[in-house]
Amino acid sequence: MLIEIRKAEFLNKGAELMLQAVLKRTREEYPDVSFAMEASLTAAPYIQRARLGLLQKVSLWYCGVQWGRLAALVPAKIRRMYGVVLDKDIDVVFDTAGFNYGDQWGAGYTLELANSSKRWKKNGTKIILLPQAFGPFTSKRIRKAINIAADQADLIFARDRISYGYLIGAVGIRESIKMAPDFTNLIEGILPEYFDKRNNRFCIIPNYRMIDKTSAEQSQAYLPFMIKCAQYLADQEAGPFILIHEGLNDLMLAKEISSAAGGLPIIKEGDPLRIKGILGACEGVLSSRFHGLVSALSQGVPALGTGWSHKYQMLFESYNFAEGMMNVSLSQEEIKQRLSLVIHEGSKQKIREVVEAGSRVQKQLSKQMWEEIFRKLNSTTRENNKG
């Protein structure tokens, strides 16, 4: 079986964690499975793909050139020798977009999914959209495109009830559309040897999306809010440090927060499994990155968060800790009250018990999702063998 993993990358550590989670769980079920990914010079360079044993899926178009047609002229024996596969070679597509399809991102992503889905279905490829956020779909072009994609897809998993509502509101209730949580909750983290968990006890994760994907009011309030949080944590000797989840923009924010709070340590870790290990070793977390929150909550770590889409509030709801969602317009006193919940021992322990219970439920739902996916793939294999 050859599976293409779509929309994964190595710059965004949440996206890379999803990639690792897919590889691990699928290889456990199918030891002989092969995986392919399209190249990206920045987000998915060859060396990082090769380290994970991923084959090279040739893009149909790149820089105006039809590379797919050119590659098809090369004999299959030669392509296999160099680990190159074509669209028609793919048996299953796993889409790990996270959050791409809906009005907030414009029509481009959803239109591409619709066109690709029609092509895959002609090839007999199974199409599975792994748990992700969707919508809203108010644009006619985007609604039409998501309907085309839904017509072709074998399974679509919405990550929360709002995403599910947006999706069925656009395409109607379908047996193929289901709900399941973010599936990175099942993968284990690795605590790096260098991490000083005695002094680095409370993790802060900034996110530039809180500036470029929010209203003008929220955008302007975000950095001062994070600085106030960091200063209070430092004053309370909570052991705050800053962890980078993606890119230079997040690092820029981290430097400003660190400087304003008296020089907090900044950790830049390239391995998403180590990032998860670090978060699991913390006593508390304040994250503006979705997968930073998933990694904390799924390990029972009390966490607070800010967010720029509905997926954040829904995540806290799924762990029965709606109070964890923070508004960047909170007053200084309100910030202190909320942070006190996760740094003072009594309230912190109660929150830990709540999120640990939520984590057990979410992990069981993720296991059920994978079982459903494997049933779909196994039934397809049996049908093909009969034919």
JOHU-V735315 format. One record per pair of residues at least 6 apart in sequence whose C-alpha atoms are under 7 Angstrom apart, sorted by the first residue. I is the first residue (numbers start at 1). J is the second residue. Records with the same first field share a line. If there is no record, write none. Layout:
I->J ; J
This chain:
1->33 ; 34 ; 91
2->33 ; 34 ; 35 ; 90 ; 91 ; 92
3->34 ; 35 ; 36 ; 90 ; 91 ; 92 ; 93
4->35 ; 36 ; 37 ; 90 ; 92 ; 93 ; 94
5->36 ; 37 ; 93 ; 94 ; 95
6->37 ; 94 ; 95 ; 96
7->95 ; 96 ; 97
8->15 ; 16 ; 19 ; 96 ; 97
9->15 ; 16 ; 43 ; 44
10->16 ; 43 ; 44
11->43 ; 246 ; 247
12->245 ; 246
13->245 ; 246 ; 272
14->291
16->272
17->184 ; 272 ; 273
18->184
21->184 ; 187
27->33
35->54 ; 55
36->54 ; 55 ; 56 ; 57
37->54 ; 55 ; 56 ; 57
38->56 ; 57 ; 58 ; 59
39->45 ; 46 ; 56
55->83 ; 84 ; 85
56->83 ; 84 ; 85
57->84 ; 85 ; 86
58->67 ; 68 ; 84 ; 85 ; 86
59->67 ; 68
60->66 ; 67 ; 68
61->67 ; 68
68->86
79->85
88->123
90->125
91->125 ; 126
92->125 ; 126 ; 127
93->126 ; 127 ; 128
94->127 ; 128 ; 129 ; 130
95->128 ; 129 ; 130
96->129 ; 130
97->132
98->132 ; 133
99->132 ; 133 ; 134
100->109
101->109 ; 110 ; 134 ; 135
102->134 ; 135 ; 136 ; 137 ; 142
103->135 ; 136 ; 137 ; 138 ; 139
107->141 ; 142
110->142 ; 145 ; 146
111->142 ; 145
113->149
114->145 ; 146 ; 148 ; 149
117->149 ; 152
118->152
121->152
126->154
127->153 ; 154 ; 155
128->153 ; 154 ; 155 ; 156
129->155 ; 156 ; 157
130->156 ; 157
131->157 ; 158 ; 159 ; 180 ; 181 ; 182
132->157 ; 158 ; 159
133->158 ; 159 ; 160 ; 163 ; 311
134->158 ; 163 ; 166 ; 167
135->163 ; 166 ; 167
136->166
137->143 ; 166 ; 170
143->170
147->171
154->176
155->176 ; 177
156->176 ; 177 ; 178
157->177 ; 178 ; 179 ; 180
158->164 ; 178 ; 179 ; 180
159->179 ; 180 ; 181 ; 182
160->179 ; 181 ; 314
164->179
180->365 ; 366 ; 369
181->362 ; 365 ; 366
183->366
185->294 ; 295 ; 298 ; 363
186->363
189->273 ; 274 ; 276 ; 277
190->273 ; 274 ; 276 ; 277
191->274 ; 277 ; 278
192->274
197->281 ; 282
199->239
200->239 ; 240 ; 241
201->238 ; 239 ; 240 ; 282 ; 283 ; 284
202->238 ; 239 ; 240 ; 241 ; 282 ; 283 ; 284 ; 285
203->240 ; 241 ; 242 ; 243 ; 282 ; 284 ; 285 ; 286
204->240 ; 241 ; 242 ; 243 ; 285 ; 286 ; 287
205->242 ; 243 ; 244 ; 245 ; 286 ; 287 ; 288 ; 289
206->250 ; 253 ; 254 ; 287 ; 288 ; 289
207->250 ; 288 ; 289
208->249 ; 250
209->308
210->219 ; 222 ; 307 ; 308
211->219 ; 222
212->219
213->308
214->308
218->328
221->328 ; 329
222->328
225->328
226->257
227->257 ; 260 ; 261
229->335
230->240 ; 261
231->261
233->240
234->240 ; 261
238->343
240->264
241->264 ; 265 ; 266
242->254 ; 264 ; 265 ; 266 ; 267
243->266 ; 267 ; 268
244->250 ; 251 ; 267 ; 268
258->264
269->275
276->295
279->295 ; 296
280->296 ; 299 ; 301
282->301
283->301
284->301 ; 302 ; 303 ; 342 ; 343
285->302 ; 303 ; 304
286->303 ; 304 ; 305
287->293 ; 304 ; 305 ; 306
288->305 ; 306 ; 307
290->312
293->303
296->303
297->303 ; 355 ; 359
298->359
299->356
300->352 ; 355 ; 356 ; 359
301->352
302->342 ; 348 ; 351 ; 352
303->324
304->324 ; 325 ; 326
305->324 ; 325 ; 326
306->325 ; 326 ; 327
313->322 ; 325
316->322 ; 324 ; 325
318->358
319->355 ; 358 ; 359
320->354 ; 355 ; 358
341->347 ; 348
342->348
